[in-house]
Amino acid sequence: MKAFASFFFLYTVVLCIHLWRPVIACCMQNEPDRLALIAFKDGITHDPLGMMSSWNDTLQFWWWSGVYCSCRHVNRVVGLNLFSYGLVGSLSPHIGNLTFLRTIVLQNNSFDGEVPYEMGKIPTNLTNYSKLRELNLIDNKLDGKIPEELGSHSKLTALGLSSNNLTGKIPASLGNLSSLTKLSIGGNNLEGSIPEELGRTSIDFIQLGFSSLTGTIPSSLYNLSNMRYFRLGANQLKGSLSQDLGVAFPHLRQLVLAENRFTGPVPVSLSNASMLKFIVLPNNSFTGLVPHNLGRLQNLRVINVAINQLGSSIGDDLSFIDSLANCTRLQTMIFGHNFLKGPLVSIIANFTTQLSSINLGMNQIHGKIPLGIKNLVNLAYLDLVMNHLTGSIPPNIGKLHKVQALGLLGNRLSGGIQSSIGNLTLLFNLDLSSNNLVGDVPYSLAACQNIVYLDLSNNNVNGSIPNDVIGLSSLVVLQLGGNAFTGALALEVGHLINLVELDVFDNRLSGALPNALGNCLEMQDLRLGGNFFEGEVPSVEANVTISIEGNSNLCGGFPKLHLPT
């Protein structure tokens, strides 16, 4: 029995030596991987989270944080993932010795590429990887040019260099990456045109926004039939879009072309991209009508075509709204600052209750605000400014309990300020200026305890300014000029500790100015002119700009006011 036990022990020892021999040999053969990682660590000058503390000789490198090794090729480094650790330093050229790397994720750090390369340059050694699938250096401080050699990675599927300080042109060699599906290189200082060669890839996600790219969209890009995310916003691109865009990109989810110089019509074929969720085209020069068939886009969440030249001379430019009412998931519709003409149709009240933002401001829309707007119970932003709207503010507008910003300035609205507005307790911005509103300011406005901006100027509002309204401490801007307010400026004005601008110019206010104005320590602009104030101007901060013209009975104050003492 003892002989058997001794034999079994000896057998076990021999077997273990036999099994571990290739591992030990492999570890000796892979010493370059360990040395490359140590050189990479040496390039890091700041490690705020201490994540590199495991990178030491007490642990084998395959146990180091962020290091991933192969099962097939024992202990060869195949992945380096140091996402969002706040690391500061340079990209060591020795990282190029990790020849089995498939994934490099260094996103959201502060690598800036100090010695041995010029600060911020991407080491050309990164192009040595024959197995590389993903290179993610997004959101660092790299500069220099995108290496042409990156185009040699035949297996690369994802390239992320966005949000750095890269310069130069997009290398045409990236068109050699036939397996590339994700390209994110926006948010740099890239210039020149988009290479035609990119149409040879397999891209379904492209992010080239926030650079300085010029020229037109290459026709070859419309061959990328699997395109899902097409983001070219904030460049200097021009020309018209392919009218078959929706046919070319049938799987499109996001179309983001904002802040460019595109012209021509918005493609009617967009309705063919049935999965489309975001249409973001503002700040261009698109012309013609908004397509009338967008109601087919049952997944549409956001449509923004503001600041273009959309519209016609016919005057029936809002008929597309009938179709959009079918988009049951629509949350945001922004059509402001165009040339849209026509009546504000009542069907807008039949939109999905998911709708949270409507902007039709700065167009040529007429008619009345429909009473049914109360149905949009999740509405947070309503902007109808600078149109030709008439009639009164709907009395039931107070049922929009989630509204935070209400803009109706620059129309021809009449009647009074509805007391139900006081029910909008989340309101932080209310602009009813430059209309034909009359009557008193409702006391119920005092319930809007979160209001920051209140503008009732240039109407025919009269009566006294309610004490509780002028005492809303949340106010930063209060504009009441150009009305017919009477009475004194209440002592409660001293509660406006956050107020930067107070305008009561051109009213019929009278009496002494309250010394409590001196409590408004953030005040920068105080307009009191065109009233009947009397007595001494109270002491306010020296940097305040004061206008008092037309108040002949005032005295004292700053010497620069040149008033009698």
VEXDREN-2710 file (C-alpha; in Angstrom, 1 decimal):
% VEXDREN-2710
k/r/px/py/pz
1/MET/0.0/0.0/0.0
2/LYS/2.9/2.4/0.9
3/ALA/4.5/1.4/-2.4
4/PHE/1.4/2.3/-4.3
5/ALA/1.1/5.7/-2.5
6/SER/4.7/6.5/-3.2
7/PHE/4.2/5.6/-6.9
8/PHE/1.1/7.7/-7.1
9/PHE/2.8/10.7/-5.6
10/LEU/5.8/10.3/-7.9
11/TYR/3.4/10.0/-10.9
12/THR/1.5/13.1/-9.9
13/VAL/4.8/15.1/-9.6
14/VAL/6.0/14.0/-13.0
15/LEU/2.6/14.7/-14.6
16/CYS/2.5/18.2/-13.1
17/ILE/6.0/18.9/-14.4
18/HIS/4.9/17.6/-17.8
19/LEU/1.7/19.7/-17.9
20/TRP/3.3/23.0/-16.7
21/ARG/6.3/22.7/-19.1
22/PRO/4.5/24.4/-22.1
23/VAL/3.1/27.1/-19.8
24/ILE/6.5/27.9/-18.4
25/ALA/8.0/27.9/-21.8
26/CYS/5.1/30.0/-23.1
27/CYS/5.6/32.5/-20.3
28/MET/9.4/32.7/-21.1
29/GLN/8.5/33.2/-24.8
30/ASN/6.0/36.0/-24.0
31/GLU/8.4/38.1/-22.0
32/PRO/8.1/40.8/-24.7
33/ASP/4.4/41.2/-23.8
34/ARG/5.2/41.8/-20.1
35/LEU/8.0/44.2/-21.0
36/ALA/5.7/46.1/-23.4
37/LEU/3.1/46.5/-20.6
38/ILE/5.7/47.7/-18.2
39/ALA/6.9/50.3/-20.8
40/PHE/3.2/51.3/-21.3
41/LYS/2.9/51.8/-17.5
42/ASP/6.1/53.9/-17.4
43/GLY/4.4/56.3/-19.8
44/ILE/1.6/57.1/-17.3
45/THR/2.4/60.1/-15.1
46/HIS/-0.8/60.2/-13.1
47/ASP/-3.1/57.4/-12.0
48/PRO/-5.8/59.1/-9.8
49/LEU/-7.8/55.8/-9.2
50/GLY/-4.7/53.7/-8.5
51/MET/-5.8/51.1/-11.1
52/MET/-2.2/50.5/-12.2
53/SER/-1.2/49.3/-8.7
54/SER/-1.8/45.7/-9.7
55/TRP/0.8/46.1/-12.5
56/ASN/3.7/44.8/-10.4
57/ASP/6.0/41.8/-10.1
58/THR/3.9/40.1/-7.4
59/LEU/1.3/39.2/-10.0
60/GLN/1.7/37.6/-13.4
61/PHE/0.7/40.2/-16.1
62/TRP/-2.4/38.3/-17.1
63/TRP/-3.8/39.2/-13.7
64/TRP/-3.1/42.9/-14.1
65/SER/-6.2/45.2/-14.2
66/GLY/-7.4/45.9/-17.8
67/VAL/-5.2/43.2/-19.3
68/TYR/-6.9/40.3/-21.2
69/CYS/-5.0/37.3/-22.4
70/SER/-5.8/34.6/-24.9
71/CYS/-7.0/31.1/-24.1
72/ARG/-5.8/29.7/-27.4
73/HIS/-2.4/31.3/-27.3
74/VAL/-1.6/31.0/-23.6
75/ASN/-0.9/34.3/-21.9
76/ARG/-0.6/36.4/-25.1
77/VAL/-2.2/39.8/-24.5
78/VAL/-5.2/40.1/-26.7
79/GLY/-7.0/43.0/-25.0
80/LEU/-6.2/46.2/-23.2
81/ASN/-9.2/48.0/-21.7
82/LEU/-8.5/51.0/-19.5
83/PHE/-11.7/52.9/-20.2
84/SER/-12.3/56.0/-18.1
85/TYR/-9.6/55.7/-15.5
86/GLY/-8.5/59.3/-15.7
87/LEU/-5.0/58.2/-16.7
88/VAL/-2.5/60.9/-17.8
89/GLY/0.5/60.3/-19.8
90/SER/1.8/59.3/-23.2
91/LEU/1.1/56.3/-25.5
92/SER/4.4/54.3/-25.3
93/PRO/5.6/53.1/-28.7
94/HIS/6.3/49.7/-27.0
95/ILE/2.6/49.0/-27.1
96/GLY/3.3/48.0/-30.7
97/ASN/5.1/44.9/-29.4
98/LEU/1.8/43.4/-28.2
99/THR/1.3/41.8/-31.6
100/PHE/-1.7/39.6/-30.5
101/LEU/-3.8/42.6/-29.5
102/ARG/-7.3/42.5/-30.8
103/THR/-8.8/45.3/-28.7
104/ILE/-7.4/48.5/-27.4
105/VAL/-9.8/50.7/-25.4
106/LEU/-8.3/53.8/-23.8
107/GLN/-11.3/56.0/-24.1
108/ASN/-11.9/58.9/-21.7
109/ASN/-8.4/59.4/-20.3
110/SER/-5.8/62.1/-20.8
111/PHE/-3.2/60.5/-23.0
112/ASP/-1.2/63.2/-24.7
113/GLY/1.7/61.4/-26.2
114/GLU/4.8/62.9/-24.5
115/VAL/8.4/61.7/-25.2
116/PRO/9.5/59.7/-27.1
117/TYR/7.0/61.0/-29.7
118/GLU/5.9/64.5/-30.3
119/MET/3.2/65.4/-27.8
120/GLY/-0.1/63.8/-28.6
121/LYS/1.0/61.8/-31.7
122/ILE/-0.5/58.4/-32.2
123/PRO/2.5/56.0/-32.2
124/THR/2.9/54.5/-35.7
125/ASN/3.6/51.2/-34.0
126/LEU/-0.1/50.8/-33.5
127/THR/-0.2/49.9/-37.1
128/ASN/1.9/46.7/-36.5
129/TYR/-1.1/44.7/-35.3
130/SER/-2.3/42.2/-37.8
131/LYS/-5.1/40.9/-35.5
132/LEU/-6.5/44.3/-34.3
133/ARG/-10.3/44.4/-34.4
134/GLU/-11.0/47.5/-32.2
135/LEU/-9.0/50.7/-31.6
136/ASN/-10.7/53.1/-29.3
137/LEU/-8.8/56.3/-28.2
138/ILE/-11.9/58.5/-28.0
139/ASP/-11.8/61.5/-25.6
140/ASN/-8.1/62.0/-24.9
141/LYS/-5.7/64.8/-25.8
142/LEU/-4.0/63.3/-28.8
143/ASP/-2.9/65.5/-31.7
144/GLY/-1.1/65.1/-35.0
145/LYS/-2.5/63.4/-38.0
146/ILE/-4.4/60.1/-38.3
147/PRO/-1.7/57.6/-39.5
148/GLU/-2.2/56.5/-43.1
149/GLU/-0.9/53.1/-41.9
150/LEU/-4.1/52.4/-40.0
151/GLY/-5.5/51.5/-43.4
152/SER/-3.4/48.3/-43.3
153/HIS/-5.6/46.6/-40.6
154/SER/-7.6/44.3/-42.8
155/LYS/-9.5/42.9/-39.8
156/LEU/-10.3/46.2/-38.0
157/THR/-14.0/46.6/-37.4
158/ALA/-14.1/49.6/-35.1
159/LEU/-12.0/52.8/-35.1
160/GLY/-12.6/55.5/-32.5
161/LEU/-10.5/58.6/-32.4
162/SER/-13.2/61.2/-31.6
163/SER/-12.8/64.1/-29.2
164/ASN/-9.1/64.6/-29.5
165/ASN/-7.0/67.4/-31.1
166/LEU/-6.2/65.6/-34.4
167/THR/-5.5/67.6/-37.5
168/GLY/-5.1/67.0/-41.2
169/LYS/-7.3/65.0/-43.5
170/ILE/-9.1/61.8/-43.2
171/PRO/-6.7/59.2/-44.8
172/ALA/-8.1/57.7/-48.0
173/SER/-6.4/54.5/-46.9
174/LEU/-9.2/53.9/-44.4
175/GLY/-11.2/52.8/-47.4
176/ASN/-9.0/49.6/-47.4
177/LEU/-10.7/48.5/-44.2
178/SER/-13.2/46.3/-45.8
179/SER/-14.4/44.9/-42.4
180/LEU/-14.8/48.3/-40.8
181/THR/-18.3/48.8/-39.4
182/LYS/-17.8/51.6/-36.8
183/LEU/-15.9/54.8/-37.6
184/SER/-15.9/57.6/-35.0
185/ILE/-13.4/60.3/-35.7
186/GLY/-15.4/63.5/-35.1
187/GLY/-14.7/66.2/-32.5
188/ASN/-11.2/66.9/-33.9
189/ASN/-9.7/69.6/-36.1
190/LEU/-9.9/67.5/-39.3
191/GLU/-10.2/69.3/-42.6
192/GLY/-10.6/68.5/-46.3
193/SER/-13.3/66.3/-47.9
194/ILE/-14.7/63.0/-46.9
195/PRO/-12.8/60.3/-48.9
196/GLU/-14.8/58.6/-51.6
197/GLU/-12.9/55.4/-50.6
198/LEU/-14.9/55.1/-47.4
199/GLY/-17.7/53.7/-49.6
200/ARG/-15.6/50.5/-49.9
201/THR/-16.0/49.6/-46.2
202/SER/-18.8/48.0/-44.3
203/ILE/-19.6/51.0/-42.2
204/ASP/-23.0/51.1/-40.4
205/PHE/-22.0/53.8/-37.9
206/ILE/-20.2/56.9/-39.0
207/GLN/-19.5/59.9/-36.7
208/LEU/-17.5/62.7/-38.4
209/GLY/-19.2/65.6/-36.7
210/PHE/-17.7/68.7/-35.0
211/SER/-14.7/69.1/-37.3
212/SER/-14.0/71.4/-40.3
213/LEU/-14.8/69.0/-43.1
214/THR/-15.7/70.6/-46.5
215/GLY/-17.1/69.4/-49.8
216/THR/-20.1/67.3/-50.4
217/ILE/-21.2/63.8/-49.2
218/PRO/-19.4/61.3/-51.5
219/SER/-21.9/59.4/-53.6
220/SER/-20.1/56.2/-52.7
221/LEU/-21.4/56.5/-49.1
222/TYR/-24.9/55.9/-50.3
223/ASN/-23.7/52.4/-51.2
224/LEU/-23.4/51.5/-47.5
225/SER/-26.8/49.9/-47.3
226/ASN/-26.4/48.8/-43.7
227/MET/-26.0/52.3/-42.5
228/ARG/-27.7/52.9/-39.1
229/TYR/-26.1/56.0/-37.7
230/PHE/-25.1/58.8/-40.1
231/ARG/-23.6/61.7/-38.1
232/LEU/-21.9/64.5/-40.0
233/GLY/-23.1/67.5/-38.0
234/ALA/-21.1/70.7/-37.3
235/ASN/-18.9/70.8/-40.3
236/GLN/-18.8/72.9/-43.5
237/LEU/-20.3/70.3/-45.8
238/LYS/-22.5/71.5/-48.7
239/GLY/-24.6/70.4/-51.6
240/SER/-27.9/68.6/-51.6
241/LEU/-28.8/65.3/-50.1
242/SER/-29.5/62.3/-52.3
243/GLN/-33.3/62.2/-52.8
244/ASP/-33.0/58.4/-52.5
245/LEU/-31.3/58.6/-49.1
246/GLY/-34.1/56.7/-47.4
247/VAL/-33.9/54.0/-50.0
248/ALA/-30.1/53.8/-49.8
249/PHE/-30.2/53.6/-46.0
250/PRO/-33.3/51.4/-45.3
251/HIS/-32.0/50.5/-41.8
252/LEU/-31.2/54.1/-40.7
253/ARG/-31.8/55.0/-37.1
254/GLN/-30.2/58.5/-36.8
255/LEU/-29.6/61.1/-39.4
256/VAL/-27.6/64.0/-37.9
257/LEU/-26.5/66.7/-40.4
258/ALA/-26.9/69.8/-38.2
259/GLU/-24.8/73.0/-38.7
260/ASN/-23.6/72.5/-42.2
261/ARG/-24.3/74.3/-45.5
262/PHE/-26.6/71.8/-47.1
263/THR/-29.2/73.0/-49.6
264/GLY/-32.1/71.6/-51.6
265/PRO/-35.1/69.7/-50.3
266/VAL/-35.4/67.3/-47.4
267/PRO/-35.6/63.9/-49.1
268/VAL/-39.1/62.6/-49.3
269/SER/-37.7/59.1/-49.3
270/LEU/-36.8/59.4/-45.6
271/SER/-40.2/57.7/-44.9
272/ASN/-38.7/54.5/-46.4
273/ALA/-36.3/54.2/-43.5
274/SER/-38.9/52.7/-41.2
275/MET/-36.5/52.4/-38.2
276/LEU/-35.6/56.1/-38.2
277/LYS/-35.7/57.7/-34.7
278/PHE/-33.8/60.9/-35.1
279/ILE/-33.9/63.5/-37.9
280/VAL/-31.6/66.3/-36.9
281/LEU/-31.0/68.9/-39.7
282/PRO/-31.0/72.4/-38.2
283/ASN/-28.7/75.3/-39.2
284/ASN/-28.5/74.5/-42.9
285/SER/-30.2/76.0/-45.9
286/PHE/-32.7/73.4/-46.8
287/THR/-35.6/74.7/-48.9
288/GLY/-39.0/73.5/-50.1
289/LEU/-41.7/71.7/-48.1
290/VAL/-41.4/69.4/-45.1
291/PRO/-42.2/65.9/-46.5
292/HIS/-45.8/65.0/-46.0
293/ASN/-45.3/61.3/-45.5
294/LEU/-43.2/61.3/-42.3
295/GLY/-46.1/59.8/-40.5
296/ARG/-44.9/56.4/-41.8
297/LEU/-42.0/56.7/-39.4
298/GLN/-43.6/54.9/-36.4
299/ASN/-40.3/54.9/-34.5
300/LEU/-39.6/58.6/-34.9
301/ARG/-38.7/60.3/-31.6
302/VAL/-37.1/63.6/-32.7
303/ILE/-37.4/65.8/-35.7
304/ASN/-35.4/69.0/-35.8
305/VAL/-35.2/71.1/-39.0
306/ALA/-34.9/74.5/-37.4
307/ILE/-33.0/77.5/-38.9
308/ASN/-33.4/76.6/-42.5
309/GLN/-35.4/78.1/-45.4
310/LEU/-38.3/75.7/-45.5
311/GLY/-41.6/76.9/-46.8
312/SER/-43.4/78.0/-49.9
313/SER/-45.3/80.9/-51.3
314/ILE/-48.5/79.0/-51.4
315/GLY/-49.2/79.3/-47.6
316/ASP/-50.2/75.7/-46.8
317/ASP/-46.8/74.7/-45.4
318/LEU/-48.1/73.0/-42.2
319/SER/-50.0/70.2/-43.8
320/PHE/-47.1/67.8/-42.8
321/ILE/-48.4/68.1/-39.2
322/ASP/-51.4/65.9/-40.1
323/SER/-49.0/63.1/-41.0
324/LEU/-46.7/63.6/-37.9
325/ALA/-49.8/63.0/-35.7
326/ASN/-49.4/59.3/-36.7
327/CYS/-45.9/59.2/-35.1
328/THR/-47.0/57.8/-31.8
329/ARG/-43.5/57.8/-30.2
330/LEU/-42.7/61.4/-31.2
331/GLN/-41.2/63.4/-28.3
332/THR/-39.6/66.5/-29.9
333/MET/-40.6/68.5/-33.0
334/ILE/-38.6/71.6/-33.8
335/PHE/-39.4/73.6/-36.9
336/GLY/-38.5/77.1/-35.7
337/HIS/-36.9/79.8/-37.7
338/ASN/-38.1/78.9/-41.2
339/PHE/-40.5/80.4/-43.7
340/LEU/-43.5/78.2/-42.9
341/LYS/-46.8/79.7/-43.7
342/GLY/-50.3/78.6/-42.9
343/PRO/-52.7/78.2/-40.0
344/LEU/-51.8/76.5/-36.7
345/VAL/-54.0/73.4/-37.3
346/SER/-56.0/72.0/-34.4
347/ILE/-54.8/68.5/-35.1
348/ILE/-51.7/69.4/-33.1
349/ALA/-53.9/68.7/-30.1
350/ASN/-54.2/65.1/-31.2
351/PHE/-50.5/64.3/-31.1
352/THR/-49.1/61.6/-28.9
353/THR/-49.1/62.4/-25.2
354/GLN/-45.4/61.5/-25.3
355/LEU/-44.7/64.8/-27.0
356/SER/-42.5/66.9/-24.7
357/SER/-41.3/69.7/-26.9
358/ILE/-42.9/71.8/-29.7
359/ASN/-41.0/74.6/-31.4
360/LEU/-42.8/76.4/-34.3
361/GLY/-41.4/79.8/-33.5
362/MET/-40.1/82.4/-35.9
363/ASN/-42.3/81.4/-38.9
364/GLN/-45.3/83.0/-40.5
365/ILE/-48.0/80.9/-38.8
366/HIS/-51.4/82.4/-38.2
367/GLY/-54.6/81.4/-36.5
368/LYS/-55.4/80.6/-32.8
369/ILE/-53.7/78.4/-30.3
370/PRO/-56.1/75.4/-30.2
371/LEU/-57.9/74.7/-27.0
372/GLY/-57.1/71.0/-27.3
373/ILE/-53.4/71.7/-26.6
374/LYS/-54.3/70.8/-23.0
375/ASN/-54.2/67.2/-24.2
376/LEU/-50.5/67.2/-24.5
377/VAL/-50.0/66.4/-20.8
378/ASN/-46.3/65.7/-21.0
379/LEU/-45.4/68.9/-22.8
380/ALA/-42.4/70.6/-21.2
381/TYR/-41.4/73.2/-23.9
382/LEU/-43.8/75.2/-26.1
383/ASP/-42.3/77.8/-28.4
384/LEU/-44.6/79.7/-30.8
385/VAL/-42.7/83.0/-30.7
386/MET/-42.6/85.6/-33.6
387/ASN/-45.6/84.4/-35.6
388/HIS/-48.9/86.0/-36.5
389/LEU/-51.1/84.2/-33.9
390/THR/-54.3/85.9/-32.7
391/GLY/-57.0/85.3/-30.2
392/SER/-56.4/84.7/-26.5
393/ILE/-54.1/82.4/-24.6
394/PRO/-56.2/79.3/-23.9
395/PRO/-57.7/79.4/-20.5
396/ASN/-57.0/75.7/-19.9
397/ILE/-53.2/76.1/-20.6
398/GLY/-52.7/75.6/-16.9
399/LYS/-53.5/71.9/-17.4
400/LEU/-50.0/71.5/-19.0
401/HIS/-48.5/70.8/-15.5
402/LYS/-45.1/69.7/-16.9
403/VAL/-44.4/72.9/-18.9
404/GLN/-41.1/74.5/-18.0
405/ALA/-40.8/77.0/-20.8
406/LEU/-43.6/78.9/-22.5
407/GLY/-42.8/81.3/-25.3
408/LEU/-45.5/83.3/-27.0
409/LEU/-43.7/86.6/-27.6
410/GLY/-44.1/88.6/-30.8
411/ASN/-47.6/87.6/-31.8
412/ARG/-50.9/89.4/-31.9
413/LEU/-52.5/87.7/-28.9
414/SER/-55.1/89.6/-27.0
415/GLY/-57.2/89.3/-23.8
416/GLY/-55.8/88.8/-20.4
417/ILE/-52.9/86.7/-18.9
418/GLN/-54.7/83.6/-17.9
419/SER/-54.7/82.9/-14.1
420/SER/-54.3/79.2/-14.8
421/ILE/-50.7/79.8/-15.7
422/GLY/-50.1/79.8/-12.0
423/ASN/-50.7/76.1/-12.1
424/LEU/-47.5/75.6/-14.1
425/THR/-45.3/75.2/-11.0
426/LEU/-42.4/73.8/-12.9
427/LEU/-42.2/76.9/-15.1
428/PHE/-38.8/78.6/-15.3
429/ASN/-39.2/80.7/-18.5
430/LEU/-42.4/82.6/-19.4
431/ASP/-42.2/85.1/-22.3
432/LEU/-45.5/86.8/-23.3
433/SER/-43.9/90.0/-24.5
434/SER/-44.8/92.1/-27.6
435/ASN/-48.5/91.1/-27.9
436/ASN/-51.7/92.9/-27.2
437/LEU/-52.4/91.5/-23.8
438/VAL/-54.5/93.6/-21.3
439/GLY/-55.7/93.5/-17.7
440/ASP/-53.9/92.7/-14.5
441/VAL/-51.1/90.4/-13.7
442/PRO/-52.8/87.5/-12.0
443/TYR/-51.7/86.9/-8.4
444/SER/-51.5/83.2/-9.1
445/LEU/-48.2/83.7/-10.9
446/ALA/-46.7/83.9/-7.4
447/ALA/-47.1/80.1/-7.3
448/CYS/-44.4/79.7/-10.0
449/GLN/-41.7/79.4/-7.5
450/ASN/-39.1/78.1/-10.0
451/ILE/-39.4/80.9/-12.5
452/VAL/-36.1/82.5/-13.6
453/TYR/-37.1/84.5/-16.7
454/LEU/-40.4/86.5/-16.8
455/ASP/-41.1/88.9/-19.6
456/LEU/-44.4/90.7/-20.0
457/SER/-43.0/93.8/-21.7
458/ASN/-44.6/95.7/-24.5
459/ASN/-48.2/94.8/-23.9
460/ASN/-51.1/96.8/-22.4
461/VAL/-51.1/95.2/-19.0
462/ASN/-52.2/97.5/-16.2
463/GLY/-52.9/97.7/-12.5
464/SER/-50.3/97.3/-9.8
465/ILE/-47.5/94.8/-9.9
466/PRO/-48.5/92.1/-7.4
467/ASN/-46.2/92.1/-4.4
468/ASP/-45.8/88.4/-4.3
469/VAL/-44.9/88.3/-8.0
470/ILE/-42.2/91.0/-7.8
471/GLY/-40.9/89.2/-4.7
472/LEU/-40.2/85.8/-6.4
473/SER/-36.7/85.2/-5.2
474/SER/-36.0/82.7/-8.1
475/LEU/-36.1/85.5/-10.7
476/VAL/-33.0/86.4/-12.6
477/VAL/-34.6/88.5/-15.3
478/LEU/-37.9/90.5/-14.8
479/GLN/-39.1/92.6/-17.8
480/LEU/-42.3/94.6/-17.4
481/GLY/-41.5/97.6/-19.5
482/GLY/-43.8/99.1/-22.1
483/ASN/-47.1/98.5/-20.2
484/ALA/-49.4/100.7/-18.1
485/PHE/-48.6/99.5/-14.6
486/THR/-49.5/102.0/-11.8
487/GLY/-48.7/102.3/-8.2
488/ALA/-45.5/102.0/-6.3
489/LEU/-42.6/99.5/-6.7
490/ALA/-43.2/97.2/-3.8
491/LEU/-40.7/96.6/-0.9
492/GLU/-40.7/92.9/-1.9
493/VAL/-38.4/93.8/-4.7
494/GLY/-35.7/93.4/-2.1
495/HIS/-36.4/89.6/-2.1
496/LEU/-34.9/89.4/-5.6
497/ILE/-31.5/88.3/-4.4
498/ASN/-30.7/86.5/-7.8
499/LEU/-32.0/89.3/-10.0
500/VAL/-29.6/90.5/-12.7
501/GLU/-32.0/92.6/-14.8
502/LEU/-35.1/94.6/-13.8
503/ASP/-37.0/96.6/-16.5
504/VAL/-40.1/98.6/-15.6
505/PHE/-39.3/101.3/-18.2
506/ASP/-42.2/103.3/-19.8
507/ASN/-45.1/102.6/-17.3
508/ARG/-47.0/104.8/-14.9
509/LEU/-45.3/103.8/-11.7
510/SER/-45.0/106.4/-9.0
511/GLY/-43.9/107.0/-5.4
512/ALA/-40.5/106.5/-3.8
513/LEU/-38.1/103.8/-4.9
514/PRO/-37.7/101.3/-2.1
515/ASN/-34.3/101.2/-0.4
516/ALA/-34.7/97.4/-0.6
517/LEU/-33.3/97.6/-4.2
518/GLY/-29.9/97.7/-2.5
519/ASN/-30.5/94.0/-1.5
520/CYS/-30.3/93.0/-5.2
521/LEU/-26.6/92.3/-5.1
522/GLU/-26.5/90.5/-8.4
523/MET/-28.2/93.4/-10.3
524/GLN/-26.4/94.6/-13.4
525/ASP/-29.1/96.4/-15.4
526/LEU/-31.9/98.6/-13.7
527/ARG/-34.3/100.4/-16.1
528/LEU/-36.6/102.8/-14.3
529/GLY/-37.1/105.5/-17.0
530/GLY/-40.4/106.7/-18.3
531/ASN/-42.3/106.6/-14.9
532/PHE/-43.2/109.1/-12.2
533/PHE/-40.9/108.0/-9.4
534/GLU/-39.8/110.6/-6.9
535/GLY/-37.4/111.1/-4.0
536/GLU/-33.9/109.8/-3.6
537/VAL/-32.4/107.0/-5.7
538/PRO/-31.4/104.2/-3.4
539/SER/-27.9/103.0/-3.1
540/VAL/-27.2/100.0/-5.3
541/GLU/-24.0/98.2/-6.4
542/ALA/-21.5/100.5/-8.2
543/ASN/-21.4/98.3/-11.3
544/VAL/-25.1/98.6/-12.0
545/THR/-26.2/100.3/-15.2
546/ILE/-29.2/102.5/-14.3
547/SER/-31.5/104.4/-16.6
548/ILE/-33.9/106.9/-15.0
549/GLU/-34.7/109.4/-17.7
550/GLY/-38.2/110.8/-17.6
551/ASN/-38.5/110.7/-13.8
552/SER/-38.1/114.5/-13.1
553/ASN/-38.7/114.2/-9.4
554/LEU/-35.8/111.9/-8.5
555/CYS/-32.7/113.1/-6.7
556/GLY/-29.4/111.9/-5.1
557/GLY/-28.0/108.6/-6.2
558/PHE/-24.7/108.2/-8.0
559/PRO/-22.9/111.3/-9.2
560/LYS/-23.0/109.9/-12.7
561/LEU/-26.8/110.3/-12.7
562/HIS/-26.4/114.1/-12.4
563/LEU/-29.4/114.4/-10.2
564/PRO/-30.0/117.2/-7.7
565/THR/-29.0/116.4/-4.1
END
